[in-house]
Amino acid sequence: MMPRDTNPLGSIFGGVILSHIDSAGAIGARREVGRAGGSLPFLVTVAINRVEFHQPVMVGDVVSFKTRLVKMGKTSITMNVAVESERGTEILQVTEAEVVYVGINPHDRKPQPLLSDGKP
């Protein structure tokens, strides 16, 4: 992480971490839909159900975002995103979130099934 992303306390601003969580979760969600046999969907974020900031992220940390499928419905998919910071020789669990995405038709922006047969 870089100095431009710091808050007044010198740690990385939580909104920057949230932005990366949203991106990582969407990438993970697209992969999960593909693994389930669907075509890669257009996804929009509809909810961030829970975010827990366990420890601050500091300038110079190398941050990883690991995604895990929580559940897949007909048009929505929920992902858990775990955030780790590599600080020197330590790996720290710094943040965790649960994010919900909905597959949409990009032309009319209406929800559409994630899988062609409509089953989760």
C-alpha positions as CSV (number, residue, x, y, z in Angstrom):
1,M,0.0,0.0,0.0
2,M,1.2,3.5,-0.8
3,P,1.3,6.8,1.2
4,R,-1.4,8.4,-1.1
5,D,-4.0,6.1,0.5
6,T,-3.4,7.0,4.2
7,N,-5.8,8.6,6.7
8,P,-4.7,11.2,9.2
9,L,-3.5,8.4,11.6
10,G,-1.0,7.2,9.0
11,S,-2.7,3.8,8.2
12,I,-4.5,3.0,5.0
13,F,-8.0,4.6,4.7
14,G,-10.8,2.0,5.2
15,G,-12.5,3.2,2.0
16,V,-9.5,2.2,-0.1
17,I,-9.6,-1.3,1.4
18,L,-13.4,-1.4,0.8
19,S,-12.9,-0.6,-2.9
20,H,-10.4,-3.4,-3.2
21,I,-12.7,-5.8,-1.4
22,D,-15.5,-4.9,-3.8
23,S,-13.3,-5.5,-6.8
24,A,-11.8,-8.8,-5.5
25,G,-15.3,-10.1,-4.5
26,A,-16.6,-9.4,-8.0
27,I,-13.7,-11.2,-9.7
28,G,-14.2,-14.1,-7.3
29,A,-17.9,-14.2,-8.0
30,R,-17.4,-14.2,-11.7
31,R,-15.1,-17.2,-11.4
32,E,-17.6,-19.1,-9.2
33,V,-20.3,-18.6,-11.8
34,G,-18.0,-19.8,-14.5
35,R,-17.1,-22.9,-12.4
36,A,-20.8,-23.6,-11.9
37,G,-21.2,-23.6,-15.7
38,G,-22.6,-20.2,-16.3
39,S,-21.2,-17.6,-18.7
40,L,-19.2,-14.7,-17.1
41,P,-21.9,-12.3,-15.8
42,F,-22.1,-8.6,-15.6
43,L,-22.3,-8.0,-11.8
44,V,-23.3,-5.1,-9.7
45,T,-22.7,-4.8,-5.9
46,V,-26.0,-4.6,-4.0
47,A,-24.9,-5.1,-0.4
48,I,-21.9,-5.2,1.8
49,N,-23.5,-7.2,4.7
50,R,-20.6,-7.1,7.1
51,V,-17.1,-5.6,7.3
52,E,-14.8,-6.2,10.2
53,F,-11.5,-4.3,10.4
54,H,-9.4,-6.4,12.7
55,Q,-6.1,-4.5,12.3
56,P,-4.9,-1.5,10.4
57,V,-3.2,-1.8,7.0
58,M,0.0,0.2,7.0
59,V,2.0,1.9,4.2
60,G,4.3,-0.7,2.7
61,D,2.1,-3.7,3.5
62,V,1.6,-6.2,0.7
63,V,-2.1,-6.9,0.8
64,S,-3.9,-10.0,-0.5
65,F,-7.7,-10.4,-1.0
66,K,-8.9,-14.0,-0.8
67,T,-12.5,-14.9,-1.9
68,R,-14.8,-17.7,-0.9
69,L,-18.3,-18.5,-2.1
70,V,-20.9,-18.2,0.6
71,K,-23.9,-18.9,-1.5
72,M,-25.3,-18.6,-5.0
73,G,-28.9,-17.9,-5.8
74,K,-30.8,-17.5,-9.0
75,T,-29.6,-14.0,-9.7
76,S,-27.3,-13.2,-6.8
77,I,-24.1,-14.4,-5.4
78,T,-22.6,-13.8,-1.9
79,M,-18.9,-13.8,-1.4
80,N,-16.6,-13.7,1.7
81,V,-13.5,-11.6,1.2
82,A,-10.6,-12.1,3.6
83,V,-7.9,-9.5,3.6
84,E,-4.3,-10.4,4.6
85,S,-1.4,-8.0,5.0
86,E,2.2,-9.1,4.7
87,R,4.2,-7.0,7.0
88,G,7.9,-8.0,7.1
89,T,7.8,-11.7,8.0
90,E,4.3,-11.6,9.4
91,I,1.0,-12.4,7.7
92,L,-1.8,-10.6,9.4
93,Q,-5.6,-11.1,9.0
94,V,-6.6,-7.5,8.8
95,T,-10.1,-7.3,7.4
96,E,-13.0,-9.6,6.4
97,A,-16.2,-8.8,4.5
98,E,-19.3,-10.4,3.0
99,V,-20.5,-8.9,-0.3
100,V,-23.6,-9.6,-2.4
101,Y,-23.6,-9.1,-6.2
102,V,-26.5,-9.4,-8.7
103,G,-26.1,-10.5,-12.3
104,I,-27.6,-8.0,-14.6
105,N,-28.4,-7.6,-18.3
106,P,-26.0,-4.7,-19.3
107,H,-28.6,-3.2,-21.7
108,D,-31.6,-2.7,-19.4
109,R,-29.7,-3.3,-16.0
110,K,-32.4,-5.8,-14.9
111,P,-31.4,-8.9,-12.9
112,Q,-30.8,-12.0,-14.9
113,P,-30.1,-15.6,-13.9
114,L,-26.4,-16.4,-13.2
115,L,-26.8,-19.9,-14.8
116,S,-28.5,-20.5,-18.1
117,D,-30.9,-23.1,-16.6
118,G,-31.8,-20.6,-13.9
119,K,-30.8,-23.0,-11.1
120,P,-28.2,-22.0,-8.5
